[in-house]
Amino acid sequence: MATFDYKKLTGNHLTCAICTTVFTDPATLQCNHTFCKACLLKYIKTHPEAIQDKSIQCPSCRQLTKLTTPDRPVEEWVSQLKPSHVIQGLMDDFLPAMHEVQDDSGCNICTTQGKTSPACSWCSICDCAFCDGCLKMHSVMPMSRDHEVADLPNHPKTNRSFMCNIHRDEKLKVFCKDCRKAICTVCCSIDHRKCDEVDTIESMVPIVKEQLTNQMKQLTVNMAAAKKCIDLRKDTILDMKSNAQNIKDQIRNAGKTLVDVIVKKEKHLIDDVDEFCHNHSQKLQSEVAHQEDELQLYQQQYETTASAVTSNCEMDMFAIYESMDEATDHRQMDNPPAPGRVVFTHNIDKLSKEVDELRLGEVEVVHDISDRHSSPVLHHSIDFKDDEDNCDPSLHDVTVVMVNGIKVTIVADCGNNKLKTYYTLNSKSFHKHLLFSDYPWQIAKLSGSQVAVTIPDINEIVTVDITPDPIVLSTLNTSKQYCALAYLSPSQLVAGTYADNVDILDMAGNVLQSFNTGLIGSPDFIHVTSDKNLILSNEDVHSLVSLTSEGDPVFTYTPTGDRTLTCPQGIATTTTGDILLVDETSNNVTQLSESMQFVRYVLQGQDGLHCPDGICLDDDGLLYVTSNRYVKVYTFRVHSNT
């Protein structure tokens, strides 16, 4: 018989995930996770939302357990829960023996007497280890002398029998299906007489093993899902911290810009004061020089006149008198007007109010579309109508790139044979375009700020650099007509043809691999997931198909009834792997799980969508959807119930 490991049993199956010790009064939730009742009660009391929802949220998987009497006190919620039959059976069968056999190499009888003796034998009926002395006593006792005793070469548990923990001399031979418990024949005749289904242990072993195996498989799936969720949350935390730092830098830049404006206004006022003082100082200096010249002339005239008067020479006096200017002699010196003064007038109350009302911007929490409780909110619309257009734009695809902190929206306008871009810089909007000789179809976002676009009717794939203005880098002349196009790796593209094939191309346009897609002959759109799987759509096929990059099928989504696809087009995936699909004729955007299970309609015709084709998500979680000549941009918010 193989060695039985009690520590492995308790560590894997009989340990509470909250207190990390062996269960005390266990309780099992509907998701089959088990916890101590006391631990579960403490957990519920620390989560008010559980009390508000009148349900118990599993601490491990977050699944809700509905209650039969949710209006009763919280303490009674936990008391209603019972442990699973498997857990209770393991507790009943194995924990008593574990408490009795604490030392694998010591005699259990001597241990109870405070002695230490090495064990040499094991009695499967008593479930106990004996030293030589205690074994002799055990062998002569009338009730135990016929017990099966085995040598103990390695471990006392190696020869342990499957014994009833109530009737220690009875082996567990039957299984009560009603109680889901292994019992002995005595228990069966006494305690389980009213039970309807009882079977032998031997016949139940395959069934129990199969159910446990299935449970292990489900637990494996749950563990993988939990690990993926944990990894996603960790990545989200890192992204959140990075995003928070970027937002803080933007706020600081906004504040610095405002301070620069104030400093410029301050300098302008100071320059005005300096200019006034300089101009008026020069004018006054000129007037002072003129007055000084007049003063000197008056002084000379005064001295000459005084000399004539004091000399009493009549000739001199009459000579000066005759030359004296009557106007000068009688003019009065008018005081010149005082120059203007510089006055700085400021309104403290008005200034304080303007400062109080000053807003650098707004900080808001934008949820991701992968949060299935979120609702779309139209953020803004971009009109791609150009004055040089021959007709209204028909936008088939859209993507977004970041160039030196500038977010650039790029669209393929089939109606006007243009690749168009839109961005804002210093509060100004810019529309640019590239004109092609035929219509563009799907845009593949490459590394950095580069994109590639298919022009199927002339067998071209054009690579464009966004600077943020679009500049053609290269043009590939292909041997096939490619409509759908997606970025697979830094050295590979994946493209869909009119000839029922999907090709893997290198960056020079050479076909590296080609395979038939089966259900979808010539895809209109190809999207590559984070797992490098391909998702294909075609307007004439009422299905969505997922393949590996080798062409092996993964999933197929073919809904019926009200959810039947009428014209599937653009595809995108969220950070959690959910799939977003545009249905052009139905004017809606459908959200599917990673395994292509219907989740919800994210947007529909009543949300203002008209003939949507292209779709994408940017790094900020904003959703872009084409709608005739517009690209509509949506954020996602979770509305509070309070």
Secondary structure, DSSP 8 states (H G I E B T S, - for coil): -----HHHHHHHHSB-TTT-SB-SSEEE-TTS-EEEHHHHHHHHHT-HHHHHHTEEE-TTT--EEE-S-TTS-HHHHHHH----HHHHHHHHHHHHHHHH---TTB-HHHHHTT---B--EEETTTTEEE-HHHHHHHHHSTTTTTS-EEE-SS-GGGG---B-SSSTTSB--EEETTTTEEE-HHHHHHT-TT-S-EEEHHHHHHHHHHHHHHHHHHHHHHHHHHHHHHHHHHHHHHHHHHHHHHHHHHHHHHHHHHHHHHHHHHHHHHHHHHHHHHHHHHHHHHHHHHHHHHHHHHHHHHHHHHHHHHHT-HHHHHHHHHHS-HHHHH-----------------HHHHHHHHHH---------B-TTSTT-EEEEEEEEE---TT-SS---EEEEEEEEETTEEEEEEEETTTTEEEEEEEETTEEEEEEEE-SS----EEE-STTEEEEEEGGGTEEEEEEESSSEEEEEEEE-SS-EEEEEEEETTEEEEEESSSEEEEEETT--EEEEEE-SS-SS-SEEEE-TTS-EEEE-TTSS-EEEE-TTS-EEEEE---GGG--SSEEEEEE-TTS-EEEEETTTTEEEEE-TT--EEEEEE-GGGT--S---EEE-TTS-EEEEETTEEEEEEEE-----
